[in-house]
């Protein structure tokens, strides 16, 4: 019973209640965790632990930079029309081969997760653009959403960016090297099998007239729109 009255337990309860309270009022989880840590520090008598917050964040500065820059990059190429152009041209070229198009759309959706390491970014960028195409293939909203959700998970795991592996590597001072082949073998075959199980029996050739009507704008023509993606690939290879 004496364990209940130890100071550490009270500090923990302060942090837990702070986190739960903020989560209930819809504060983002990451922000809630930060404020719960601050509450625990104040309860302990340390008040605002600036050094710990800075040192803790800078321990993962390269991962933070990867996430931040990748999210900006994905939003930029979405606004520029590159993602819309790729999805549109791919659909027009393969509208008579629905099964093949379904698999390629799965890979297309995964791209955002592969670059950012975030399944959320996948759903909001490439997933949002691929959804109308999946509907034009004859899939129901539920099946289209299932493919986008699973592609987001596979994209998050696939190389070149796998945030859990990067964070674990940083924690044990292990370089993020040699993960490409194992992660590819773990994700791409499963992504193909999953998309075929969910949608192969329901897909049908795309009606181009209906597809063009469902799009907000026609694919942007020209080579310049592809330059950011080409530059990214060159830099990653180098």
WOJOQUI-V714395 format. One record per residue. RES is the residue in one small letter. NEAR is the number of other ideal C-beta (glycine too) atoms within 8 Angstrom. Layout:
RES:NEAR + RES:NEAR
This chain:
x:4 + x:5 + x:6 + x:6 + x:6 + x:8 + x:6 + x:6 + x:10 + x:9 + x:11 + x:9 + x:8 + x:11 + x:13 + x:9 + x:8 + x:13 + x:12 + x:8 + x:8 + x:12 + x:10 + x:6 + x:6 + x:4 + x:8 + x:5 + x:6 + x:6 + x:9 + x:13 + x:9 + x:9 + x:12 + x:13 + x:11 + x:10 + x:11 + x:13 + x:12 + x:10 + x:10 + x:8 + x:5 + x:7 + x:6 + x:7 + x:10 + x:6 + x:6 + x:8 + x:10 + x:8 + x:8 + x:7 + x:9 + x:7 + x:7 + x:9 + x:8 + x:8 + x:11 + x:9 + x:8 + x:13 + x:12 + x:8 + x:8 + x:14 + x:11 + x:8 + x:11 + x:13 + x:9 + x:9 + x:11 + x:11 + x:6 + x:9 + x:10 + x:13 + x:11 + x:13 + x:11 + x:9 + x:15 + x:11 + x:9 + x:12 + x:13 + x:10 + x:6 + x:11 + x:13 + x:6 + x:8 + x:14 + x:9 + x:8 + x:16 + x:16 + x:11 + x:10 + x:16 + x:14 + x:10 + x:12 + x:17 + x:17 + x:11 + x:16 + x:20 + x:11 + x:12 + x:14 + x:12 + x:13 + x:10 + x:7 + x:13 + x:20 + x:11 + x:7 + x:13 + x:13 + x:14 + x:8 + x:12 + x:13 + x:11 + x:10 + x:14 + x:15 + x:11 + x:12 + x:15 + x:8 + x:12 + x:6 + x:7 + x:6 + x:12 + x:13 + x:9 + x:9 + x:18 + x:15 + x:9 + x:12 + x:16 + x:17 + x:10 + x:15 + x:16 + x:13 + x:10 + x:14 + x:9 + x:6 + x:11 + x:12 + x:12 + x:6 + x:10 + x:14 + x:10 + x:9 + x:11 + x:12 + x:6 + x:6 + x:5 + x:7 + x:4 + x:7 + x:4 + x:5 + x:10 + x:8 + x:7 + x:8 + x:13 + x:10 + x:8 + x:8 + x:13 + x:10 + x:7 + x:9 + x:14 + x:10 + x:8 + x:12 + x:16 + x:11 + x:7 + x:10 + x:15 + x:10 + x:4 + x:10 + x:12 + x:7 + x:7 + x:14 + x:8 + x:8 + x:6 + x:9 + x:15 + x:8 + x:6 + x:8 + x:10 + x:2 + x:6 + x:6 + x:10 + x:11 + x:3 + x:5 + x:5 + x:5 + x:10 + x:8 + x:8 + x:11 + x:9 + x:8 + x:8 + x:10 + x:8 + x:8 + x:7 + x:7 + x:5 + x:4
